[in-house]
Amino acid sequence: MPTPSGHTRAIAASRVTGTSVYNEQGEKIGHVEDVVLDKMSDKVMFAVLGFGGFLGIGERYHAMPWSMLDYNSDTGGYVVGLSRDVLEKAPSYDLNDLMKQDGAGQSPSMDYYAPYARH
């Protein structure tokens, strides 16, 4: 079954990290820093998106449901259906904090993005 944009569902994590993320207006808003896996369920727990900063200094990290990112071949990156304002108000973390308590540290983010997630 393809993704909403018609792409295949399977993708290597190495192809995802570093990929640019855009909003629906075509503005580059960040990049995929990492993808966190749940070893017990064999599923993606969340995508880690990096926003702002320069060369990693001052960068903020957001945990976002993986399903919210949809690849767009025209931009060569992922598109999220959120405005820059919504993303700037989202909970942000230090990268290491996202991994605390077996990834439970990202729960506020999942709650924040729930109204925007595809159902």
N, C-alpha and C positions, 0 to 999 in steps of 0.2 A: 504494500500500500504506500503510495507516495505521500510526501509532505503537502501542506496546503499549496505550495508553489509548484508542485509537480516533480520535485526532486526525490531521489531515492532516500529511504529512511536510514540506511547504514552509512556511516562515515567514520574514518579513522580519526581519533582524537588529535593526532599530530597534524592533521589538515585543518583542524578547527582553531587551535591556539594561535594567537597572533592575527586572526582574521578581523578586519574592521567591522564595526557595528554602526548602522545608520538608523535614523528615525524615518518615518514615512515621508518626510519632506526632502529626503536625500541628504540631510546633514550628517556628517560623520560625528558620532557622539562618543566613540570609544573603541575598544577592541576586546576580543575574548582572551582573557588572561589564562584561563584554565577551565577544565571540566572536572567536576568532582563526582566520583563513582561510589556507589554503595556496593561494597564487595559481597554483602550477604544477599542482596536481592538481584544482583546483576543489572541494575538500572542506573541511569544518571541521576544523581541527587540534585545537582544544580550547575549552572554555568557561572563562572566568575568573570564579571566584566570590569575592565579597568577604564576609568574616566578621569580626565584632567591630569594635572601634573606634567612634568617634563623629565624624560629619562628616568622615570620611576620615582622621582622626588615629588611629594605632594599628591601622588596619585591616590584616588579613592577606589575601593573595590566594592562591587555590588554582587550579591548572590541573586540570580534570577532563574526562574524555572526554564529549563532547557527548551521546553515546548514553545516558549514565547519568541524564540529566535527562528526566523525563516530565511533561508539562503536566497539571495537575489543575484542571478548571474550577470545582470546589467551593471551592478555596482561591484560585483566580486566580493560581496560581504553579506553579513546578516542584517536583516531589517527587523526592528521591533516596533510594534504599534503604540509607541509611547512618545510623548513630547519630551523635549529637553528638560522642561520644568518639572515634569513628573519624575524623571530620572534623577534630577538634582535634589529632589526632596526625599528620595528613597533612602532607606537605611544604608549606611556605608561602613566599611570595616577595614581593619588592618588585615592583610592577607592571611596571617597566621590565626587570627581570631575566628575565621570561617571554619577552621578545622577542629576547633575545640569541641569537646563533648561529642565526638564522632560526627561532626557536621551539624549538630543541633544549634550551634551559634547563629546559623543563618535563618532560623525560624521567623524572626520578625520580617525579614525580606519576603518570605513566601506569603505571609499574611498581607503585606503591603501590596504585592503584585496580584493577589487573588482576584480583585475586581477587573483586572485587565487581561487575565489569562483566557486563552481560547478554551471553549468547552465543547 
